[in-house]
Amino acid sequence: MAAAYNPPAMRVLLVKTSSLGDVVHNLPVASDIRRLFPDATIDWVVEEGFAEIPRLHPAVANVIPVAVRRWRKSPLSPAIWREIAAYRRAVTADFHDVVIDTQGLLKSALLARWASGRTCGHAVDSAREPLAARLYRRRFRVDRHRHAVTRNRLLAAMALDYSLDDLPLDYGIAAPPLAAPWLPGGAYAVLLTATSRADKEWPEADWAALGTALIATGLKCVLPGGSPAERTRAARLADALGRAVAAPAMDLAELSRLLAGAALVVGVDTGLVHLAAALQRPTIALYCASDPRLTGVLAGADCVNLGDRGQPPAAAEVVGQALRLLG
Protein backbone atom coordinates (compact mmCIF):
# COMPACT_ATOMS: atom_id res chain seq x y z
CA MET A 1 0.00 0.00 0.00
CA ALA A 2 1.41 3.35 -1.01
CA ALA A 3 2.24 5.80 1.75
CA ALA A 4 -0.14 8.73 2.14
CA TYR A 5 1.08 11.93 0.52
CA ASN A 6 1.58 14.75 2.99
CA PRO A 7 1.87 18.06 1.14
CA PRO A 8 4.51 20.44 2.49
CA ALA A 9 3.30 23.08 4.91
CA MET A 10 2.58 26.49 3.45
CA ARG A 11 5.33 29.11 3.55
CA VAL A 12 4.36 32.80 3.72
CA LEU A 13 6.60 35.86 3.39
CA LEU A 14 5.36 39.12 4.90
CA VAL A 15 6.83 42.38 3.64
CA LYS A 16 6.40 45.31 6.01
CA THR A 17 9.65 47.19 6.35
CA SER A 18 8.98 50.46 8.20
CA SER A 19 8.25 52.61 10.10
CA LEU A 20 8.10 51.31 13.68
CA GLY A 21 4.37 51.94 14.07
CA ASP A 22 3.64 50.33 10.69
CA VAL A 23 5.64 47.24 11.64
CA VAL A 24 3.74 46.94 14.93
CA HIS A 25 0.45 47.30 13.02
CA ASN A 26 1.38 44.26 10.93
CA LEU A 27 1.92 41.89 13.89
CA PRO A 28 -1.74 40.74 13.98
CA VAL A 29 -1.31 39.38 10.44
CA ALA A 30 1.22 36.86 11.75
CA SER A 31 -1.18 35.96 14.58
CA ASP A 32 -4.07 35.46 12.15
CA ILE A 33 -2.04 33.21 9.87
CA ARG A 34 -0.70 31.13 12.74
CA ARG A 35 -4.20 30.67 14.18
CA LEU A 36 -5.68 29.46 10.87
CA PHE A 37 -2.63 27.68 9.44
CA PRO A 38 -0.74 26.35 12.47
CA ASP A 39 1.80 24.47 10.35
CA ALA A 40 2.66 27.41 8.12
CA THR A 41 6.14 28.92 8.14
CA ILE A 42 6.04 32.72 8.34
CA ASP A 43 9.03 34.83 7.32
CA TRP A 44 9.20 38.64 7.45
CA VAL A 45 11.17 41.30 5.52
CA VAL A 46 11.80 44.40 7.66
CA GLU A 47 14.18 47.36 7.94
CA GLU A 48 17.22 46.40 10.01
CA GLY A 49 16.43 49.02 12.68
CA PHE A 50 13.02 47.48 13.40
CA ALA A 51 13.96 43.79 13.16
CA GLU A 52 13.49 43.30 16.91
CA ILE A 53 9.71 43.72 16.56
CA PRO A 54 8.87 40.68 14.37
CA ARG A 55 11.46 38.71 16.36
CA LEU A 56 9.18 39.15 19.39
CA HIS A 57 6.42 37.19 17.64
CA PRO A 58 6.68 33.42 18.18
CA ALA A 59 4.96 32.68 14.85
CA VAL A 60 7.70 34.38 12.82
CA ALA A 61 10.34 31.85 11.84
CA ASN A 62 12.84 34.01 9.97
CA VAL A 63 13.38 37.75 9.99
CA ILE A 64 15.08 39.01 6.83
CA PRO A 65 16.51 42.50 7.41
CA VAL A 66 16.95 45.10 4.70
CA ALA A 67 18.51 48.54 4.80
CA VAL A 68 16.69 50.51 2.11
CA ARG A 69 17.10 53.76 4.03
CA ARG A 70 20.86 53.24 4.19
CA TRP A 71 21.11 51.84 0.65
CA ARG A 72 19.56 55.00 -0.79
CA LYS A 73 22.36 57.12 0.66
CA SER A 74 25.12 55.32 -1.27
CA PRO A 75 23.48 53.70 -4.29
CA LEU A 76 26.79 53.24 -6.15
CA SER A 77 28.72 51.66 -3.31
CA PRO A 78 29.97 48.11 -4.02
CA ALA A 79 29.29 47.20 -0.39
CA ILE A 80 25.65 48.24 -0.80
CA TRP A 81 25.27 46.12 -3.94
CA ARG A 82 26.73 43.15 -2.07
CA GLU A 83 24.09 43.65 0.64
CA ILE A 84 21.33 43.83 -1.97
CA ALA A 85 22.63 40.64 -3.58
CA ALA A 86 22.66 38.95 -0.17
CA TYR A 87 19.02 39.99 0.35
CA ARG A 88 18.03 38.52 -3.01
CA ARG A 89 19.74 35.25 -2.12
CA ALA A 90 17.94 35.18 1.23
CA VAL A 91 14.44 35.63 -0.25
CA THR A 92 15.00 33.11 -3.01
CA ALA A 93 16.65 30.43 -0.88
CA ASP A 94 13.18 29.06 -0.03
CA PHE A 95 10.07 29.15 -2.17
CA HIS A 96 7.17 31.02 -0.57
CA ASP A 97 3.68 30.01 -1.56
CA VAL A 98 2.49 33.56 -0.96
CA VAL A 99 4.40 36.85 -0.60
CA ILE A 100 2.20 39.54 0.99
CA ASP A 101 3.29 43.18 0.82
CA THR A 102 1.02 45.11 3.18
CA GLN A 103 3.05 48.32 2.84
CA GLY A 104 1.95 49.27 -0.66
CA LEU A 105 5.03 51.31 -1.56
CA LEU A 106 7.20 50.97 -4.63
CA LYS A 107 10.21 49.99 -2.50
CA SER A 108 8.30 47.28 -0.63
CA ALA A 109 6.71 45.99 -3.84
CA LEU A 110 10.15 45.63 -5.41
CA LEU A 111 11.44 43.76 -2.34
CA ALA A 112 8.44 41.45 -2.62
CA ARG A 113 8.91 40.97 -6.37
CA TRP A 114 12.47 39.73 -5.83
CA ALA A 115 11.23 36.88 -3.62
CA SER A 116 10.32 33.44 -4.91
CA GLY A 117 6.54 33.08 -4.75
CA ARG A 118 3.19 34.56 -5.76
CA THR A 119 3.22 38.24 -4.83
CA CYS A 120 0.07 39.81 -3.40
CA GLY A 121 -0.56 43.44 -2.56
CA HIS A 122 -2.86 46.42 -2.79
CA ALA A 123 -4.75 47.36 -5.94
CA VAL A 124 -3.99 50.66 -7.67
CA ASP A 125 -6.72 52.55 -5.80
CA SER A 126 -5.69 51.00 -2.48
CA ALA A 127 -1.88 51.18 -2.47
CA ARG A 128 -0.12 54.12 -0.86
CA GLU A 129 1.92 54.42 -4.05
CA PRO A 130 -0.29 53.28 -6.96
CA LEU A 131 2.70 52.32 -9.12
CA ALA A 132 3.50 49.56 -6.61
CA ALA A 133 0.41 47.64 -7.71
CA ARG A 134 2.01 46.90 -11.09
CA LEU A 135 4.57 44.64 -9.39
CA TYR A 136 2.10 42.23 -7.76
CA ARG A 137 0.69 39.10 -9.39
CA ARG A 138 -2.52 39.41 -7.38
CA ARG A 139 -4.04 42.73 -6.31
CA PHE A 140 -6.77 43.43 -3.76
CA ARG A 141 -8.76 46.52 -2.98
CA VAL A 142 -8.84 47.45 0.70
CA ASP A 143 -10.82 50.48 1.89
CA ARG A 144 -8.35 53.31 2.54
CA HIS A 145 -10.60 54.67 5.30
CA ARG A 146 -10.17 51.61 7.51
CA HIS A 147 -7.69 51.57 10.38
CA ALA A 148 -4.15 50.59 9.38
CA VAL A 149 -4.24 47.39 11.45
CA THR A 150 -7.51 46.34 9.84
CA ARG A 151 -6.18 47.11 6.34
CA ASN A 152 -3.18 44.84 6.92
CA ARG A 153 -5.37 42.03 8.23
CA LEU A 154 -7.90 42.34 5.42
CA LEU A 155 -5.23 42.24 2.72
CA ALA A 156 -3.68 39.08 4.16
CA ALA A 157 -7.13 37.50 4.56
CA MET A 158 -7.92 38.11 0.89
CA ALA A 159 -4.50 36.87 -0.24
CA LEU A 160 -4.93 33.60 1.71
CA ASP A 161 -8.72 33.33 1.29
CA TYR A 162 -9.95 33.42 4.89
CA SER A 163 -12.36 35.55 6.90
CA LEU A 164 -11.62 37.81 9.87
CA ASP A 165 -15.13 37.35 11.28
CA ASP A 166 -14.16 35.05 14.16
CA LEU A 167 -10.55 36.08 14.58
CA PRO A 168 -9.63 38.16 17.67
CA LEU A 169 -7.21 41.06 17.38
CA ASP A 170 -3.96 39.60 18.68
CA TYR A 171 -0.53 41.22 18.32
CA GLY A 172 1.04 38.04 19.65
CA ILE A 173 4.08 39.55 21.35
CA ALA A 174 5.45 39.74 24.86
CA ALA A 175 8.68 40.97 26.42
CA PRO A 176 10.21 40.47 29.88
CA PRO A 177 10.29 43.62 32.04
CA LEU A 178 13.54 45.54 31.95
CA ALA A 179 16.06 45.16 34.76
CA ALA A 180 18.50 48.08 34.78
CA PRO A 181 20.40 49.84 37.58
CA TRP A 182 19.07 53.27 36.56
CA LEU A 183 15.42 52.16 36.56
CA PRO A 184 13.59 53.27 39.72
CA GLY A 185 12.17 50.55 41.95
CA GLY A 186 8.42 50.08 42.25
CA ALA A 187 5.65 50.88 39.78
CA TYR A 188 6.41 53.39 37.05
CA ALA A 189 4.76 55.16 34.14
CA VAL A 190 6.54 55.76 30.85
CA LEU A 191 6.04 59.18 29.26
CA LEU A 192 6.90 59.17 25.54
CA THR A 193 7.37 62.87 24.87
CA ALA A 194 9.48 62.60 21.70
CA THR A 195 8.21 62.39 18.13
CA SER A 196 9.65 62.88 14.66
CA ARG A 197 7.56 65.98 13.86
CA ALA A 198 7.26 69.21 15.81
CA ASP A 199 3.52 69.48 15.06
CA LYS A 200 2.95 66.15 16.84
CA GLU A 201 4.51 67.36 20.10
CA TRP A 202 2.45 67.95 23.25
CA PRO A 203 3.33 71.08 25.33
CA GLU A 204 5.90 70.66 28.10
CA ALA A 205 3.59 72.37 30.59
CA ASP A 206 0.98 69.69 29.93
CA TRP A 207 3.54 66.92 30.38
CA ALA A 208 4.51 68.50 33.69
CA ALA A 209 0.87 68.57 34.82
CA LEU A 210 0.41 64.92 33.88
CA GLY A 211 3.64 63.83 35.54
CA THR A 212 2.73 65.65 38.75
CA ALA A 213 -0.65 63.91 38.85
CA LEU A 214 0.91 60.49 38.27
CA ILE A 215 3.57 61.01 40.92
CA ALA A 216 0.81 61.94 43.38
CA THR A 217 -0.60 58.40 42.95
CA GLY A 218 2.75 56.88 44.01
CA LEU A 219 4.11 56.16 40.56
CA LYS A 220 7.54 57.18 39.35
CA CYS A 221 7.89 58.53 35.82
CA VAL A 222 10.41 57.36 33.21
CA LEU A 223 11.05 59.59 30.19
CA PRO A 224 12.95 58.03 27.25
CA GLY A 225 14.43 59.99 24.38
CA GLY A 226 16.13 58.94 21.17
CA SER A 227 18.23 61.84 19.94
CA PRO A 228 20.44 63.99 22.21
CA ALA A 229 17.90 66.83 21.91
CA GLU A 230 15.07 64.52 22.96
CA ARG A 231 17.04 63.25 25.96
CA THR A 232 17.84 66.83 26.95
CA ARG A 233 14.14 67.63 26.94
CA ALA A 234 13.39 64.47 28.92
CA ALA A 235 16.03 65.42 31.49
CA ARG A 236 14.55 68.90 31.82
CA LEU A 237 11.08 67.50 32.49
CA ALA A 238 12.39 64.83 34.87
CA ASP A 239 14.27 67.44 36.93
CA ALA A 240 11.14 69.57 37.18
CA LEU A 241 9.01 66.62 38.31
CA GLY A 242 11.32 65.23 40.97
CA ARG A 243 10.22 61.56 41.24
CA ALA A 244 11.17 60.97 37.63
CA VAL A 245 14.14 59.78 35.62
CA ALA A 246 15.31 60.54 32.10
CA ALA A 247 16.24 57.20 30.56
CA PRO A 248 19.65 56.73 28.93
CA ALA A 249 19.92 55.86 25.25
CA MET A 250 18.37 52.43 24.65
CA ASP A 251 17.99 50.11 21.70
CA LEU A 252 14.62 48.83 20.57
CA ALA A 253 14.88 45.57 22.51
CA GLU A 254 15.54 47.48 25.76
CA LEU A 255 12.70 49.91 25.04
CA SER A 256 10.35 46.97 24.51
CA ARG A 257 11.23 45.61 27.94
CA LEU A 258 10.89 49.06 29.52
CA LEU A 259 7.36 49.38 28.10
CA ALA A 260 6.46 45.82 29.06
CA GLY A 261 7.05 46.57 32.75
CA ALA A 262 5.14 49.87 32.87
CA ALA A 263 1.95 50.38 34.87
CA LEU A 264 0.92 53.02 32.32
CA VAL A 265 2.30 54.43 29.06
CA VAL A 266 1.37 57.88 27.75
CA GLY A 267 2.84 59.07 24.49
CA VAL A 268 2.47 61.23 21.45
CA ASP A 269 1.87 59.73 18.00
CA THR A 270 4.99 57.61 17.70
CA GLY A 271 5.80 53.98 17.03
CA LEU A 272 6.65 53.30 20.67
CA VAL A 273 3.14 54.12 21.84
CA HIS A 274 1.79 51.51 19.40
CA LEU A 275 4.38 49.05 20.71
CA ALA A 276 3.16 49.66 24.27
CA ALA A 277 -0.41 48.91 23.22
CA ALA A 278 0.73 45.74 21.43
CA LEU A 279 2.46 44.67 24.64
CA GLN A 280 -0.93 44.98 26.37
CA ARG A 281 0.03 47.85 28.63
CA PRO A 282 -2.57 50.49 29.60
CA THR A 283 -1.80 53.14 26.99
CA ILE A 284 -2.91 56.68 26.18
CA ALA A 285 -1.97 58.04 22.76
CA LEU A 286 -1.99 61.81 22.29
CA TYR A 287 -2.89 63.13 18.84
CA CYS A 288 -2.10 66.69 17.83
CA ALA A 289 -1.52 66.55 14.06
CA SER A 290 -2.80 63.19 12.75
CA ASP A 291 -6.05 61.22 12.62
CA PRO A 292 -6.43 58.55 15.34
CA ARG A 293 -9.27 56.92 13.40
CA LEU A 294 -6.72 55.71 10.85
CA THR A 295 -3.58 55.21 12.91
CA GLY A 296 -4.60 55.39 16.57
CA VAL A 297 -3.70 52.73 19.12
CA LEU A 298 -5.97 49.73 18.63
CA ALA A 299 -5.71 47.08 21.32
CA GLY A 300 -8.78 46.99 23.57
CA ALA A 301 -10.37 48.93 26.40
CA ASP A 302 -7.08 49.74 28.15
CA CYS A 303 -5.86 51.76 25.17
CA VAL A 304 -7.22 55.27 24.61
CA ASN A 305 -6.73 57.81 21.82
CA LEU A 306 -7.11 61.47 22.79
CA GLY A 307 -7.02 64.54 20.55
CA ASP A 308 -7.25 64.87 16.79
CA ARG A 309 -5.60 66.63 13.87
CA GLY A 310 -5.18 70.26 14.95
CA GLN A 311 -6.90 69.58 18.30
CA PRO A 312 -4.38 68.55 20.98
CA PRO A 313 -5.97 67.04 24.10
CA ALA A 314 -6.13 69.17 27.24
CA ALA A 315 -3.97 68.17 30.19
CA ALA A 316 -7.02 67.72 32.43
CA GLU A 317 -8.53 65.22 29.97
CA VAL A 318 -5.33 63.21 29.81
CA VAL A 319 -4.93 63.19 33.60
CA GLY A 320 -8.53 62.00 34.00
CA GLN A 321 -8.04 59.13 31.57
CA ALA A 322 -4.73 58.18 33.19
CA LEU A 323 -6.31 57.97 36.64
CA ARG A 324 -9.16 55.89 35.21
CA LEU A 325 -6.78 53.40 33.63
CA LEU A 326 -4.81 53.16 36.86
CA GLY A 327 -8.03 52.32 38.67
Wavefront OBJ file of the C-alpha trace (Angstrom):
o trace
v 0.000 0.000 0.000
v 1.410 3.355 -1.011
v 2.242 5.803 1.753
v -0.136 8.735 2.140
v 1.080 11.929 0.524
v 1.583 14.754 2.986
v 1.872 18.056 1.143
v 4.510 20.437 2.487
v 3.304 23.078 4.913
v 2.581 26.494 3.450
v 5.332 29.112 3.552
v 4.361 32.803 3.719
v 6.597 35.856 3.389
v 5.358 39.117 4.904
v 6.833 42.384 3.638
v 6.402 45.311 6.011
v 9.654 47.189 6.354
v 8.980 50.456 8.202
v 8.248 52.608 10.097
v 8.104 51.308 13.681
v 4.374 51.937 14.072
v 3.642 50.332 10.687
v 5.640 47.236 11.645
v 3.735 46.944 14.929
v 0.451 47.299 13.018
v 1.379 44.255 10.927
v 1.917 41.895 13.888
v -1.741 40.740 13.980
v -1.309 39.381 10.437
v 1.215 36.860 11.745
v -1.178 35.959 14.577
v -4.074 35.458 12.152
v -2.044 33.212 9.867
v -0.696 31.130 12.737
v -4.200 30.671 14.178
v -5.676 29.464 10.872
v -2.626 27.685 9.438
v -0.743 26.345 12.473
v 1.801 24.466 10.355
v 2.657 27.408 8.118
v 6.137 28.923 8.144
v 6.042 32.718 8.342
v 9.028 34.831 7.317
v 9.200 38.640 7.446
v 11.168 41.302 5.520
v 11.797 44.402 7.660
v 14.177 47.358 7.936
v 17.215 46.399 10.007
v 16.433 49.019 12.675
v 13.024 47.477 13.401
v 13.958 43.790 13.162
v 13.488 43.301 16.914
v 9.714 43.715 16.555
v 8.874 40.683 14.366
v 11.456 38.714 16.355
v 9.183 39.149 19.392
v 6.424 37.194 17.639
v 6.683 33.418 18.184
v 4.959 32.679 14.846
v 7.705 34.383 12.817
v 10.344 31.852 11.844
v 12.840 34.005 9.973
v 13.381 37.750 9.994
v 15.081 39.015 6.831
v 16.508 42.501 7.408
v 16.952 45.099 4.695
v 18.509 48.543 4.798
v 16.689 50.513 2.107
v 17.103 53.762 4.034
v 20.861 53.242 4.187
v 21.107 51.839 0.652
v 19.562 54.996 -0.785
v 22.356 57.124 0.657
v 25.121 55.319 -1.274
v 23.483 53.702 -4.295
v 26.790 53.244 -6.152
v 28.719 51.664 -3.306
v 29.973 48.113 -4.024
v 29.295 47.205 -0.389
v 25.649 48.236 -0.802
v 25.272 46.125 -3.935
v 26.731 43.150 -2.066
v 24.093 43.646 0.640
v 21.331 43.828 -1.966
v 22.630 40.637 -3.578
v 22.659 38.951 -0.166
v 19.021 39.988 0.350
v 18.031 38.521 -3.008
v 19.741 35.250 -2.121
v 17.940 35.178 1.230
v 14.439 35.635 -0.251
v 15.004 33.113 -3.015
v 16.652 30.431 -0.879
v 13.185 29.059 -0.028
v 10.074 29.151 -2.168
v 7.169 31.021 -0.568
v 3.677 30.005 -1.560
v 2.489 33.564 -0.958
v 4.398 36.849 -0.599
v 2.203 39.540 0.992
v 3.286 43.184 0.825
v 1.016 45.111 3.180
v 3.053 48.315 2.838
v 1.945 49.274 -0.656
v 5.026 51.312 -1.555
v 7.202 50.973 -4.634
v 10.211 49.992 -2.501
v 8.297 47.277 -0.632
v 6.709 45.990 -3.844
v 10.155 45.631 -5.406
v 11.436 43.761 -2.342
v 8.437 41.450 -2.621
v 8.906 40.971 -6.366
v 12.471 39.735 -5.831
v 11.232 36.880 -3.620
v 10.319 33.442 -4.912
v 6.538 33.080 -4.745
v 3.195 34.563 -5.757
v 3.224 38.239 -4.831
v 0.071 39.815 -3.397
v -0.562 43.442 -2.561
v -2.860 46.416 -2.794
v -4.747 47.358 -5.943
v -3.985 50.658 -7.670
v -6.724 52.554 -5.800
v -5.693 51.002 -2.482
v -1.879 51.181 -2.467
v -0.117 54.122 -0.861
v 1.923 54.424 -4.054
v -0.293 53.283 -6.961
v 2.698 52.322 -9.122
v 3.503 49.562 -6.612
v 0.413 47.638 -7.711
v 2.011 46.905 -11.087
v 4.567 44.641 -9.395
v 2.095 42.226 -7.764
v 0.691 39.104 -9.390
v -2.523 39.409 -7.376
v -4.043 42.726 -6.305
v -6.765 43.425 -3.757
v -8.758 46.521 -2.980
v -8.838 47.455 0.704
v -10.824 50.479 1.888
v -8.349 53.306 2.542
v -10.598 54.666 5.299
v -10.168 51.612 7.511
v -7.685 51.573 10.381
v -4.145 50.587 9.376
v -4.241 47.389 11.453
v -7.513 46.344 9.836
v -6.177 47.114 6.342
v -3.184 44.842 6.924
v -5.367 42.029 8.233
v -7.899 42.341 5.417
v -5.235 42.242 2.717
v -3.685 39.079 4.156
v -7.126 37.503 4.564
v -7.919 38.107 0.894
v -4.504 36.866 -0.241
v -4.929 33.602 1.706
v -8.716 33.332 1.293
v -9.949 33.422 4.891
v -12.363 35.553 6.904
v -11.625 37.810 9.867
v -15.134 37.351 11.281
v -14.161 35.048 14.164
v -10.545 36.085 14.581
v -9.633 38.157 17.669
v -7.211 41.057 17.376
v -3.963 39.603 18.678
v -0.530 41.217 18.318
v 1.035 38.037 19.649
v 4.084 39.551 21.347
v 5.453 39.741 24.859
v 8.685 40.966 26.416
v 10.213 40.472 29.878
v 10.293 43.617 32.044
v 13.537 45.544 31.949
v 16.056 45.156 34.757
v 18.502 48.081 34.782
v 20.403 49.844 37.575
v 19.073 53.266 36.564
v 15.418 52.156 36.558
v 13.585 53.265 39.722
v 12.170 50.550 41.952
v 8.423 50.079 42.248
v 5.655 50.883 39.785
v 6.408 53.386 37.055
v 4.758 55.163 34.139
v 6.538 55.764 30.847
v 6.044 59.182 29.258
v 6.900 59.168 25.543
v 7.372 62.867 24.871
v 9.476 62.601 21.700
v 8.208 62.393 18.131
v 9.647 62.878 14.660
v 7.564 65.977 13.864
v 7.258 69.213 15.808
v 3.523 69.477 15.062
v 2.947 66.153 16.844
v 4.509 67.361 20.102
v 2.452 67.954 23.253
v 3.334 71.082 25.326
v 5.897 70.659 28.100
v 3.591 72.372 30.588
v 0.975 69.686 29.929
v 3.538 66.917 30.378
v 4.507 68.503 33.693
v 0.870 68.571 34.824
v 0.412 64.919 33.879
v 3.643 63.832 35.544
v 2.730 65.655 38.746
v -0.651 63.906 38.852
v 0.910 60.487 38.269
v 3.568 61.014 40.918
v 0.811 61.938 43.384
v -0.597 58.396 42.953
v 2.745 56.881 44.015
v 4.113 56.160 40.564
v 7.536 57.180 39.352
v 7.889 58.527 35.816
v 10.406 57.364 33.212
v 11.053 59.594 30.193
v 12.947 58.026 27.253
v 14.434 59.993 24.377
v 16.127 58.937 21.175
v 18.233 61.842 19.942
v 20.438 63.993 22.213
v 17.904 66.831 21.908
v 15.068 64.521 22.965
v 17.045 63.247 25.956
v 17.842 66.827 26.954
v 14.140 67.634 26.936
v 13.388 64.472 28.915
v 16.035 65.416 31.493
v 14.554 68.901 31.824
v 11.085 67.503 32.489
v 12.393 64.833 34.866
v 14.274 67.438 36.927
v 11.140 69.569 37.176
v 9.011 66.620 38.309
v 11.324 65.235 40.975
v 10.217 61.561 41.236
v 11.167 60.965 37.627
v 14.142 59.783 35.617
v 15.314 60.544 32.105
v 16.240 57.199 30.559
v 19.652 56.732 28.927
v 19.916 55.857 25.253
v 18.371 52.428 24.645
v 17.995 50.106 21.700
v 14.615 48.827 20.573
v 14.882 45.567 22.512
v 15.538 47.484 25.762
v 12.699 49.910 25.043
v 10.346 46.972 24.507
v 11.226 45.609 27.943
v 10.888 49.058 29.521
v 7.360 49.383 28.101
v 6.459 45.818 29.061
v 7.052 46.571 32.749
v 5.144 49.866 32.871
v 1.951 50.379 34.870
v 0.923 53.020 32.316
v 2.301 54.431 29.064
v 1.367 57.878 27.748
v 2.842 59.066 24.485
v 2.467 61.230 21.448
v 1.866 59.728 18.001
v 4.992 57.606 17.701
v 5.802 53.978 17.031
v 6.649 53.297 20.673
v 3.139 54.125 21.841
v 1.794 51.515 19.404
v 4.377 49.049 20.706
v 3.164 49.664 24.270
v -0.410 48.912 23.222
v 0.726 45.744 21.431
v 2.464 44.665 24.640
v -0.929 44.977 26.371
v 0.027 47.855 28.629
v -2.574 50.490 29.596
v -1.797 53.135 26.990
v -2.909 56.683 26.181
v -1.965 58.036 22.762
v -1.993 61.812 22.286
v -2.892 63.125 18.842
v -2.097 66.693 17.826
v -1.521 66.547 14.062
v -2.802 63.193 12.750
v -6.047 61.216 12.619
v -6.430 58.550 15.341
v -9.268 56.922 13.398
v -6.725 55.707 10.846
v -3.582 55.210 12.906
v -4.603 55.392 16.574
v -3.703 52.727 19.118
v -5.967 49.726 18.629
v -5.713 47.078 21.315
v -8.778 46.985 23.574
v -10.371 48.935 26.396
v -7.080 49.744 28.155
v -5.862 51.760 25.169
v -7.222 55.268 24.611
v -6.726 57.813 21.821
v -7.111 61.471 22.787
v -7.024 64.539 20.549
v -7.246 64.873 16.789
v -5.595 66.627 13.866
v -5.178 70.255 14.946
v -6.903 69.580 18.303
v -4.381 68.546 20.981
v -5.970 67.041 24.103
v -6.130 69.167 27.239
v -3.968 68.172 30.188
v -7.016 67.717 32.427
v -8.534 65.220 29.973
v -5.326 63.206 29.808
v -4.932 63.192 33.595
v -8.525 62.003 33.997
v -8.044 59.131 31.573
v -4.734 58.179 33.191
v -6.308 57.967 36.640
v -9.157 55.894 35.212
v -6.783 53.401 33.630
v -4.811 53.159 36.862
v -8.025 52.316 38.674
l 1 2 3 4 5 6 7 8 9 10 11 12 13 14 15 16 17 18 19 20 21 22 23 24 25 26 27 28 29 30 31 32 33 34 35 36 37 38 39 40 41 42 43 44 45 46 47 48 49 50 51 52 53 54 55 56 57 58 59 60 61 62 63 64 65 66 67 68 69 70 71 72 73 74 75 76 77 78 79 80 81 82 83 84 85 86 87 88 89 90 91 92 93 94 95 96 97 98 99 100 101 102 103 104 105 106 107 108 109 110 111 112 113 114 115 116 117 118 119 120 121 122 123 124 125 126 127 128 129 130 131 132 133 134 135 136 137 138 139 140 141 142 143 144 145 146 147 148 149 150 151 152 153 154 155 156 157 158 159 160 161 162 163 164 165 166 167 168 169 170 171 172 173 174 175 176 177 178 179 180 181 182 183 184 185 186 187 188 189 190 191 192 193 194 195 196 197 198 199 200 201 202 203 204 205 206 207 208 209 210 211 212 213 214 215 216 217 218 219 220 221 222 223 224 225 226 227 228 229 230 231 232 233 234 235 236 237 238 239 240 241 242 243 244 245 246 247 248 249 250 251 252 253 254 255 256 257 258 259 260 261 262 263 264 265 266 267 268 269 270 271 272 273 274 275 276 277 278 279 280 281 282 283 284 285 286 287 288 289 290 291 292 293 294 295 296 297 298 299 300 301 302 303 304 305 306 307 308 309 310 311 312 313 314 315 316 317 318 319 320 321 322 323 324 325 326 327
